[in-house]
Amino acid sequence: MSDNSPDTPTVLVVDDESDVADLYAYRLEDAFSVRTAYSGEEAIETVDETVDVILLDRRMAGDGRATRCLHPFGSHITSVVSSW
Protein backbone atom coordinates (compact mmCIF):
# COMPACT_ATOMS: atom_id res chain seq x y z
CA MET A 1 0.00 0.00 0.00
CA SER A 2 1.09 3.57 -0.63
CA ASP A 3 2.87 5.40 2.17
CA ASN A 4 0.93 8.57 1.24
CA SER A 5 4.03 10.72 1.69
CA PRO A 6 3.85 14.31 0.44
CA ASP A 7 5.76 13.25 -2.69
CA THR A 8 3.26 10.52 -3.59
CA PRO A 9 1.04 11.68 -6.48
CA THR A 10 -2.69 11.67 -5.77
CA VAL A 11 -5.11 10.07 -8.23
CA LEU A 12 -8.85 10.71 -8.13
CA VAL A 13 -10.73 7.79 -9.69
CA VAL A 14 -14.21 8.82 -10.92
CA ASP A 15 -16.64 6.17 -12.15
CA ASP A 16 -20.34 5.61 -11.50
CA GLU A 17 -19.80 1.84 -11.58
CA SER A 18 -18.44 1.24 -8.09
CA ASP A 19 -16.89 -2.13 -8.97
CA VAL A 20 -14.87 -0.52 -11.77
CA ALA A 21 -13.82 2.46 -9.64
CA ASP A 22 -12.81 0.18 -6.79
CA LEU A 23 -10.80 -2.05 -9.14
CA TYR A 24 -8.89 0.95 -10.53
CA ALA A 25 -8.26 2.19 -6.99
CA TYR A 26 -7.05 -1.23 -5.88
CA ARG A 27 -4.63 -1.48 -8.81
CA LEU A 28 -3.25 2.04 -8.25
CA GLU A 29 -3.00 2.14 -4.46
CA ASP A 30 0.47 0.59 -4.27
CA ALA A 31 2.02 3.45 -6.23
CA PHE A 32 -0.30 6.40 -5.59
CA SER A 33 -2.46 8.03 -2.98
CA VAL A 34 -5.94 7.22 -4.31
CA ARG A 35 -9.32 8.83 -3.76
CA THR A 36 -12.53 7.47 -5.26
CA ALA A 37 -15.73 9.23 -6.35
CA TYR A 38 -18.78 7.44 -7.72
CA SER A 39 -20.34 10.42 -9.54
CA GLY A 40 -19.33 13.68 -11.15
CA GLU A 41 -20.92 15.59 -8.31
CA GLU A 42 -18.97 13.60 -5.72
CA ALA A 43 -15.78 14.20 -7.71
CA ILE A 44 -16.32 17.95 -7.64
CA GLU A 45 -16.74 17.77 -3.86
CA THR A 46 -13.60 15.60 -3.54
CA VAL A 47 -11.12 17.29 -5.87
CA ASP A 48 -8.77 19.85 -4.40
CA GLU A 49 -5.28 21.25 -4.96
CA THR A 50 -3.65 18.00 -3.83
CA VAL A 51 -5.08 15.94 -6.73
CA ASP A 52 -2.52 15.37 -9.50
CA VAL A 53 -4.42 13.05 -11.85
CA ILE A 54 -8.10 12.38 -12.49
CA LEU A 55 -9.01 9.00 -13.99
CA LEU A 56 -12.47 9.71 -15.33
CA ASP A 57 -15.13 7.47 -16.87
CA ARG A 58 -16.27 9.26 -20.02
CA ARG A 59 -19.56 7.37 -20.20
CA MET A 60 -20.90 8.08 -16.72
CA ALA A 61 -24.64 8.28 -16.36
CA GLY A 62 -26.21 11.56 -15.39
CA ASP A 63 -25.43 15.13 -16.18
CA GLY A 64 -22.14 15.44 -18.07
CA ARG A 65 -21.69 19.05 -16.96
CA ALA A 66 -20.43 17.85 -13.57
CA THR A 67 -17.49 15.97 -15.09
CA ARG A 68 -16.63 18.86 -17.40
CA CYS A 69 -16.36 21.11 -14.36
CA LEU A 70 -13.39 19.13 -13.05
CA HIS A 71 -10.89 20.32 -15.64
CA PRO A 72 -10.89 24.03 -14.76
CA PHE A 73 -10.26 23.18 -11.11
CA GLY A 74 -6.55 23.33 -11.72
CA SER A 75 -4.28 23.42 -14.73
CA HIS A 76 -1.83 21.23 -12.80
CA ILE A 77 -4.27 18.28 -12.93
CA THR A 78 -3.78 15.70 -15.66
CA SER A 79 -7.02 14.08 -16.81
CA VAL A 80 -7.11 10.53 -18.12
CA VAL A 81 -10.42 9.55 -19.66
CA SER A 82 -11.48 5.91 -19.77
CA SER A 83 -14.30 4.38 -21.74
CA TRP A 84 -15.00 0.68 -21.81
C-alpha positions in Angstrom: 0.0 0.0 0.0 1.1 3.6 -0.6 2.9 5.4 2.2 0.9 8.6 1.2 4.0 10.7 1.7 3.8 14.3 0.4 5.8 13.3 -2.7 3.3 10.5 -3.6 1.0 11.7 -6.5 -2.7 11.7 -5.8 -5.1 10.1 -8.2 -8.9 10.7 -8.1 -10.7 7.8 -9.7 -14.2 8.8 -10.9 -16.6 6.2 -12.1 -20.3 5.6 -11.5 -19.8 1.8 -11.6 -18.4 1.2 -8.1 -16.9 -2.1 -9.0 -14.9 -0.5 -11.8 -13.8 2.5 -9.6 -12.8 0.2 -6.8 -10.8 -2.0 -9.1 -8.9 1.0 -10.5 -8.3 2.2 -7.0 -7.0 -1.2 -5.9 -4.6 -1.5 -8.8 -3.3 2.0 -8.2 -3.0 2.1 -4.5 0.5 0.6 -4.3 2.0 3.5 -6.2 -0.3 6.4 -5.6 -2.5 8.0 -3.0 -5.9 7.2 -4.3 -9.3 8.8 -3.8 -12.5 7.5 -5.3 -15.7 9.2 -6.4 -18.8 7.4 -7.7 -20.3 10.4 -9.5 -19.3 13.7 -11.1 -20.9 15.6 -8.3 -19.0 13.6 -5.7 -15.8 14.2 -7.7 -16.3 18.0 -7.6 -16.7 17.8 -3.9 -13.6 15.6 -3.5 -11.1 17.3 -5.9 -8.8 19.9 -4.4 -5.3 21.2 -5.0 -3.6 18.0 -3.8 -5.1 15.9 -6.7 -2.5 15.4 -9.5 -4.4 13.0 -11.9 -8.1 12.4 -12.5 -9.0 9.0 -14.0 -12.5 9.7 -15.3 -15.1 7.5 -16.9 -16.3 9.3 -20.0 -19.6 7.4 -20.2 -20.9 8.1 -16.7 -24.6 8.3 -16.4 -26.2 11.6 -15.4 -25.4 15.1 -16.2 -22.1 15.4 -18.1 -21.7 19.0 -17.0 -20.4 17.9 -13.6 -17.5 16.0 -15.1 -16.6 18.9 -17.4 -16.4 21.1 -14.4 -13.4 19.1 -13.1 -10.9 20.3 -15.6 -10.9 24.0 -14.8 -10.3 23.2 -11.1 -6.6 23.3 -11.7 -4.3 23.4 -14.7 -1.8 21.2 -12.8 -4.3 18.3 -12.9 -3.8 15.7 -15.7 -7.0 14.1 -16.8 -7.1 10.5 -18.1 -10.4 9.5 -19.7 -11.5 5.9 -19.8 -14.3 4.4 -21.7 -15.0 0.7 -21.8 
